[in-house]
Amino acid sequence: MIDLGVVIVLMLSLWSITVTLKKLTASILQKQDQQLKLLEEIKDKLKNIS
């Protein structure tokens, strides 16, 4: 019975870690997209100056 409890706790822990990693990944990708857009804008502005 204790083994079942340990397995359940491990499964819940892994699920929680997975959810947290998904949120972090989404946040990082969103920030990366923002940076890419800003770099594209800078590139366009530099082309217009030249």
Residue frames as a rotation matrix with the C-alpha (Angstrom) as fourth column:
MET 1
0.568 0.823 0.000 0.00
0.823 -0.568 0.000 0.00
0.000 0.000 -1.000 0.00
ILE 2
0.396 -0.518 -0.758 2.90
0.159 -0.774 0.612 2.35
-0.904 -0.363 -0.224 0.79
ASP 3
-0.618 -0.647 0.446 4.36
0.508 0.104 0.855 1.62
-0.600 0.755 0.264 -2.67
LEU 4
0.003 0.722 0.692 1.15
0.977 -0.150 0.152 2.83
0.213 0.676 -0.706 -4.28
GLY 5
0.808 0.279 -0.518 1.32
0.461 -0.848 0.262 6.05
-0.366 -0.451 -0.814 -2.28
VAL 6
-0.091 -0.934 -0.346 4.92
0.158 -0.357 0.921 6.63
-0.983 0.029 0.180 -3.34
VAL 7
-0.599 -0.083 0.797 4.01
0.777 0.182 0.603 6.06
-0.195 0.980 -0.044 -6.98
ILE 8
0.453 0.848 0.274 1.10
0.875 -0.483 0.046 8.50
0.171 0.219 -0.961 -6.74
VAL 9
0.657 -0.280 -0.700 3.28
0.210 -0.824 0.527 11.16
-0.724 -0.493 -0.482 -5.10
LEU 10
-0.456 -0.884 0.106 5.96
0.302 -0.042 0.952 10.69
-0.837 0.466 0.286 -7.77
MET 11
-0.318 0.428 0.846 3.38
0.945 0.078 0.316 10.93
0.070 0.900 -0.430 -10.57
LEU 12
0.759 0.637 -0.137 1.92
0.650 -0.755 0.089 14.12
-0.047 -0.156 -0.987 -9.13
SER 13
0.307 -0.743 -0.595 5.38
0.128 -0.587 0.799 15.61
-0.943 -0.322 -0.085 -8.69
LEU 14
-0.648 -0.570 0.506 6.36
0.532 0.138 0.836 14.81
-0.546 0.810 0.214 -12.27
TRP 15
0.108 0.781 0.615 3.07
0.974 -0.207 0.091 16.23
0.198 0.590 -0.783 -13.55
SER 16
0.810 0.180 -0.559 3.63
0.398 -0.868 0.298 19.43
-0.431 -0.464 -0.774 -11.58
ILE 17
-0.162 -0.950 -0.266 7.18
0.146 -0.290 0.946 19.77
-0.976 0.114 0.186 -12.91
THR 18
-0.532 0.014 0.846 5.92
0.825 0.233 0.515 19.20
-0.190 0.972 -0.135 -16.46
VAL 19
0.553 0.807 0.208 3.27
0.826 -0.564 -0.007 21.91
0.112 0.176 -0.978 -16.13
THR 20
0.627 -0.388 -0.675 5.82
0.150 -0.790 0.594 24.33
-0.764 -0.474 -0.437 -14.71
LEU 21
-0.475 -0.860 0.188 8.28
0.321 0.030 0.947 23.63
-0.820 0.510 0.261 -17.52
LYS 22
-0.168 0.505 0.847 5.55
0.983 0.023 0.182 24.15
0.072 0.863 -0.500 -20.12
LYS 23
0.835 0.495 -0.238 4.72
0.528 -0.844 0.097 27.55
-0.153 -0.207 -0.966 -18.61
LEU 24
0.251 -0.837 -0.486 8.38
0.033 -0.495 0.868 28.56
-0.967 -0.234 -0.097 -18.52
THR 25
-0.560 -0.448 0.697 8.88
0.646 0.291 0.706 27.45
-0.519 0.845 0.127 -22.10
ALA 26
0.286 0.760 0.583 5.85
0.945 -0.326 -0.039 29.42
0.160 0.562 -0.811 -23.28
SER 27
0.844 0.001 -0.537 7.10
0.234 -0.900 0.367 32.51
-0.483 -0.436 -0.759 -21.47
ILE 28
-0.151 -0.983 -0.105 10.59
0.128 -0.125 0.984 32.20
-0.980 0.135 0.145 -22.93
LEU 29
-0.455 0.028 0.890 9.23
0.865 0.250 0.435 31.69
-0.210 0.968 -0.138 -26.45
GLN 30
0.656 0.742 0.140 6.97
0.755 -0.650 -0.090 34.71
0.024 0.165 -0.986 -26.11
LYS 31
0.624 -0.501 -0.599 9.88
-0.030 -0.782 0.623 36.90
-0.781 -0.370 -0.503 -25.00
GLN 32
-0.442 -0.802 0.402 12.01
0.376 0.241 0.895 35.53
-0.814 0.547 0.195 -27.81
ASP 33
-0.007 0.542 0.840 9.31
0.999 -0.030 0.027 36.43
0.039 0.840 -0.541 -30.33
GLN 34
0.892 0.320 -0.320 9.15
0.371 -0.922 0.111 39.96
-0.260 -0.218 -0.941 -28.91
GLN 35
0.156 -0.926 -0.345 12.91
-0.049 -0.356 0.933 40.33
-0.987 -0.129 -0.101 -29.22
LEU 36
-0.472 -0.298 0.830 12.82
0.735 0.388 0.557 39.05
-0.488 0.872 0.036 -32.79
LYS 37
0.487 0.729 0.482 10.15
0.867 -0.472 -0.162 41.61
0.109 0.497 -0.861 -33.72
LEU 38
0.815 -0.237 -0.529 12.19
0.038 -0.889 0.457 44.40
-0.579 -0.392 -0.715 -32.13
LEU 39
-0.234 -0.964 0.126 15.30
0.171 0.087 0.981 43.31
-0.957 0.251 0.144 -34.00
GLU 40
-0.203 0.258 0.945 13.37
0.970 0.186 0.158 43.29
-0.135 0.948 -0.288 -37.27
GLU 41
0.843 0.538 -0.007 12.13
0.536 -0.842 -0.061 46.82
-0.039 0.047 -0.998 -36.56
ILE 42
0.443 -0.774 -0.453 15.67
-0.105 -0.546 0.831 48.00
-0.890 -0.320 -0.324 -35.79
LYS 43
-0.422 -0.600 0.680 16.92
0.565 0.412 0.715 46.36
-0.709 0.686 0.165 -38.98
ASP 44
0.223 0.609 0.761 14.25
0.970 -0.212 -0.115 48.10
0.092 0.764 -0.638 -41.07
LYS 45
0.936 0.125 -0.329 14.97
0.207 -0.952 0.226 51.46
-0.284 -0.280 -0.917 -39.47
LEU 46
0.067 -0.987 -0.148 18.69
0.008 -0.148 0.989 51.06
-0.998 -0.067 -0.002 -40.10
LYS 47
-0.336 -0.119 0.934 17.99
0.877 0.322 0.356 50.26
-0.343 0.939 -0.004 -43.75
ASN 48
0.628 0.682 0.374 15.89
0.766 -0.625 -0.148 53.42
0.133 0.380 -0.916 -44.04
ILE 49
0.724 -0.434 -0.536 18.66
0.009 -0.771 0.637 55.55
-0.690 -0.466 -0.555 -42.56
SER 50
-0.208 -0.924 0.322 21.31
0.353 0.236 0.905 54.28
-0.912 0.302 0.277 -44.96
